[in-house]
């Protein structure tokens, strides 16, 4: 049986990408959930969202949790000045 060369190429590329993927961050322990009722919506480009998503994934968090964590840390830092 002859294999399709294009199929073999895509399989090879997928295996190469999987082998070169950085290891996932260790999952974080979640604190007791606090009910959040307010929302903050921001507009951003697809590229900006990709950067935030990558950073959040690296930290082992969802985008919303990561943005909230980083934003609050920066806001507290600025309010001390």
C-alpha positions in Angstrom: 0.0 0.0 0.0 1.5 3.4 -1.0 1.3 6.3 1.4 0.4 9.7 0.2 3.6 11.8 0.5 1.7 14.9 1.5 0.1 13.0 4.4 3.4 11.7 5.5 4.8 15.2 5.4 2.0 16.5 7.6 2.4 13.6 10.1 6.1 14.3 10.3 5.5 18.1 10.9 2.9 17.3 13.6 5.3 14.9 15.3 8.2 17.4 15.1 6.0 20.2 16.5 4.8 18.0 19.4 8.4 17.0 20.2 9.6 20.6 20.3 6.7 21.9 22.4 7.8 23.3 25.7 6.6 21.4 28.8 3.4 22.5 30.4 3.6 24.5 33.6 2.7 22.7 36.8 -1.0 23.2 37.6 -1.5 25.7 40.4 -3.5 25.0 43.5 -6.7 27.0 43.4 -7.8 29.0 46.4 -11.3 28.9 47.8 -13.6 30.4 45.1 -14.9 33.9 45.7 -18.0 34.8 43.9 -17.3 37.5 41.4 -20.2 39.5 40.0 -18.6 42.5 38.3 -17.0 42.3 34.9 -14.4 44.3 33.0 -14.4 44.1 29.2 -11.5 45.3 27.1 -10.9 45.5 23.4 -7.7 44.1 22.0 -6.3 42.8 18.8 -5.9 39.1 18.0 -2.2 39.4 18.4 -2.6 41.0 21.8 -4.9 38.3 22.9 -2.4 35.7 21.7 0.3 37.2 23.8 -1.9 37.3 26.9 -3.1 33.7 26.3 0.5 32.5 25.9 1.6 34.2 29.1 -1.4 32.8 31.0 -0.8 29.3 29.7 2.9 29.5 30.7 1.8 30.5 34.2 -0.7 27.7 34.4 -3.7 30.0 34.6 -6.7 30.9 32.5 -6.5 34.3 30.7 -9.0 36.0 33.0 -7.2 34.8 36.1 -3.8 35.8 34.8 -4.9 39.2 33.7 -6.6 39.9 37.0 -3.5 38.7 39.0 -1.1 40.8 37.0 -3.3 43.9 36.8 -4.0 43.9 40.6 -0.3 43.4 41.4 0.6 46.4 39.1 -2.2 48.6 40.5 -1.1 47.9 44.1 2.5 48.7 43.2 1.5 52.0 41.6 -0.7 53.0 44.5 2.2 52.7 46.9 4.2 55.3 45.0 
